[in-house]
Amino acid sequence: EPEVTQTPSHQVTQMGQEVILRCVPISNHLYFYWYRQILGQKVEFLVSFYNNEISEKSEIFDDQFSVERPDGSNFTLKIRSTKLEDSAMYFCASRSLAGGPWGTDTQYFGPGTRLTVL
Amino acid sequence: RKEVEQDPGPFNVPEGATVAFNCTYSNSASQSFFWYRQDCRKEPKLLMSVYSSGNEDGRFTAQLNRASQYISLLIRDSKLSDSATYLCVVMDNTGKLIFGQGTTLQVKP
């Protein structure tokens, strides 16, 4: 069964450093998402991406965040200057084209990257 | 008002019990509805989609009441392996998922 993969599984960084979290979505999917989950809190939407551009972003997704699809397979989330409060689990998700932007197709989640900012 | 609201629990039940979780959502324009399951420090995994007509998958039954903006999940004959956090999830009209806080279920022998 195809799956979303993410690397690294755990990233430890110093405050102020840049990090890049990587995701490989399911191959025939065209909608891509990043969510995050701070320990003990709910999963929160960060950004959605379609047709090589951001479709929507949340208030959390400020100028320190960026996303990119540098090639046909990877989807990356970059945090330019990490803060302590960026420590969280970051999940990538993907969805197929069927159903359009608000279709009922399932979003499949990767295993997540645990980001720890010291 | 929270966008998606769930009772966080925990629900502690014996094996074989029937347990029900409820959820309410605030945005009447929400398009699709799901229950996801999340094990400790793992990714959310789709348990089932939820339809207005109600749907069943083995021991799991989900119901949606659009008029009341209410979603439910019923688990019959609970197993130890059902212990997890159950996430009520709503897809809004832009396609993003909005998650509830989750309801923790602990099934005990």
Interface residues (C-beta under 8 A of the other chain):
Chain A: Y31 Y33 Y35 Q41 K42 V43 E44 F45 S48 S55 E56 M89 F91 A93 R95 G100 P101 W102 G103 T104 T106 Q107 Y108 F109 G110 P111 G112 R114
Chain B: Q31 S32 F34 R41 K42 E43 P44 K45 L46 S49 L87 M91 D92 N93 T94 G95 K96 L97 I98 F99 G100 Q101 G102
